[in-house]
Amino acid sequence: MLVGKKIFLRAVLPIDVEKLLEWENDTENWEVSSTETMFTREEIAFFVASKQQIETHGQTRFMICLETEENTIGCIDLFDFNAEEKKIGVGILIGEKQHRRKGYAKEALCLLSNFCFNKLAISTIFSEILESNTSSIRLFESCGFVFKKTNLRNGKTMRYYELNPSTEN
C-alpha cells in the first residue's frame, strides 16, 4: 500500500470487480483508454484474480482510495514493463467523475512515480496521451513529465511523455 495525504493506493481486490466493470464499460472513458469493446464480468474477475506482478507479468494496477479500502475513486496502471531498459508505462483514471479535478490524480501519479524510482529502480516512466485530452496533459506536465514526440496510433494523434528521476517534481 502506498499512502499519501488525501489518498492511498492499494492492490486490486475481489471487491473491485463491479466498480472496474462499470469504469471499463463506460464509453466516455474509451476515448482515452483505447478500449473498443465491452468487458464481461468474467473477464474483469479473471483480471482481478490474476497475478499482477510487474517483474513477471509486465503490468500491475493499483486502486486509488479515499479513507477506506471500499471507497475507490479510480485506478492507476503500470504496464509495458521493459526490464532491460528499466522503463514502464503509466495510465490513470479517476472513474468517479465527482472526484475529478480535486488533486487526487496528481497525488496518485506522484506516489506511483516515487514508488517506481525508489522501490523498482525504474529509470523512465512514460505515457501516451490523446492530444485532445488537455486535462491529462496538464496533469502529467504538472508532475514533471516531459513531452518527447507525437505518435499516430489508430488514426489518433498521441503525445508521448517521459519522466526520469532527474526531471521528477
C-alpha positions in Angstrom: 0.0 0.0 0.0 1.2 3.5 -0.9 -0.1 6.2 1.4 -0.4 9.9 0.5 -2.0 12.9 2.3 -5.5 12.6 0.7 -5.5 9.2 -0.9 -3.9 5.8 -0.8 -3.1 3.2 -3.4 -3.7 -0.5 -2.9 -3.7 -3.7 -4.8 -6.8 -4.7 -6.8 -9.2 -6.9 -4.6 -12.3 -9.0 -5.5 -14.5 -6.2 -4.1 -13.3 -4.1 -7.1 -14.9 -6.2 -9.8 -18.2 -4.3 -10.1 -16.5 -0.9 -9.9 -13.9 -1.9 -12.6 -16.6 -3.3 -14.8 -18.5 0.0 -14.5 -15.5 2.1 -15.3 -14.1 -0.1 -18.1 -17.5 -0.2 -19.8 -18.2 3.5 -19.6 -17.9 4.5 -23.2 -16.9 8.1 -22.2 -13.6 6.6 -20.9 -13.0 4.6 -24.1 -11.5 7.5 -26.0 -8.7 7.9 -23.5 -8.2 4.2 -22.7 -8.1 2.7 -26.2 -10.9 0.3 -25.2 -13.1 -0.7 -28.2 -15.4 -3.4 -26.8 -17.3 -4.1 -23.6 -15.7 -6.3 -20.9 -17.7 -9.1 -19.3 -17.9 -9.6 -15.5 -15.9 -12.8 -16.0 -13.1 -11.0 -17.8 -12.8 -8.4 -15.1 -13.0 -11.1 -12.3 -10.2 -13.1 -14.1 -8.1 -9.9 -14.3 -8.6 -9.2 -10.6 -7.8 -12.8 -9.6 -4.7 -13.0 -11.8 -1.2 -12.2 -10.5 -0.3 -8.6 -11.3 3.4 -8.6 -10.8 5.5 -6.1 -12.8 8.6 -8.3 -13.0 6.8 -11.4 -14.3 3.6 -10.1 -15.9 4.8 -6.7 -17.1 1.9 -4.9 -15.5 0.0 -4.1 -12.3 -2.9 -2.0 -11.3 -3.5 0.0 -8.1 -6.8 1.2 -6.8 -7.0 4.9 -5.8 -8.9 5.1 -2.5 -10.2 7.7 -0.1 -10.3 6.9 3.6 -11.2 3.2 3.3 -10.5 0.2 1.0 -14.1 0.2 -0.2 -14.1 3.9 -1.2 -12.3 3.6 -4.5 -12.4 6.6 -6.9 -10.1 5.4 -9.6 -7.2 3.3 -10.7 -3.6 3.7 -11.9 -1.8 1.2 -14.0 1.8 0.3 -14.7 2.2 -1.6 -18.0 4.7 -2.5 -20.8 7.5 -3.1 -18.3 10.8 -3.3 -20.1 13.3 -4.8 -17.6 16.3 -4.3 -19.8 15.7 -0.6 -20.3 14.1 -0.2 -16.8 11.2 1.6 -18.5 7.5 1.4 -17.7 4.2 2.9 -18.9 1.6 4.6 -16.7 -2.1 5.3 -17.1 -4.6 6.8 -14.7 -8.4 7.1 -14.5 -10.4 8.8 -11.9 -13.5 6.8 -12.6 -15.8 8.6 -10.1 -16.4 11.8 -12.0 -17.4 13.8 -8.9 -13.8 13.3 -7.7 -12.1 14.7 -10.8 -10.1 18.0 -10.6 -9.5 17.7 -6.9 -5.8 16.8 -6.9 -6.3 13.0 -6.4 -4.9 12.0 -9.7 -1.8 14.2 -9.2 -1.2 12.7 -5.8 -1.6 9.2 -7.1 0.7 9.8 -10.0 3.4 11.3 -7.8 3.0 8.4 -5.3 3.4 5.9 -8.0 6.3 7.7 -9.7 8.2 7.7 -6.4 7.5 4.0 -5.9 8.8 3.2 -9.4 12.0 5.2 -9.0 12.8 4.3 -5.3 11.5 0.7 -5.0 11.5 -0.7 -8.5 14.7 1.1 -9.7 12.9 2.3 -12.9 14.8 4.8 -14.9 11.9 6.0 -17.2 8.2 6.2 -16.8 6.2 7.0 -20.0 2.7 7.8 -21.0 0.9 8.4 -24.3 -1.9 10.8 -24.1 -4.5 11.7 -26.7 -3.7 15.1 -28.0 -7.2 16.4 -27.3 -7.1 15.2 -23.6 -5.9 18.5 -22.2 -6.7 17.6 -18.6 -4.4 14.6 -18.7 -1.7 16.6 -20.5 -1.8 19.2 -17.7 -1.8 16.5 -15.1 1.3 14.8 -16.4 3.2 18.0 -17.1 2.4 19.2 -13.6 4.1 16.0 -12.3 7.2 16.7 -14.3 6.6 14.5 -17.3 8.4 16.0 -20.4 6.8 15.9 -23.9 9.1 14.0 -26.3 7.2 13.4 -29.5 3.8 12.9 -31.2 2.7 9.5 -32.4 -0.1 8.4 -34.6 -2.0 5.5 -33.1 -5.2 4.0 -34.6 -5.6 7.3 -36.6 -5.3 9.4 -33.4 -2.6 11.9 -32.5 -1.0 10.9 -29.2 1.5 13.0 -27.2 4.3 10.8 -25.7 5.7 11.9 -22.4 8.6 10.7 -20.2 9.6 11.2 -16.6 13.1 10.4 -15.3 14.3 10.7 -11.7 16.2 13.8 -12.7 13.1 15.5 -14.1 10.7 14.4 -11.3 8.9 17.2 -9.3 
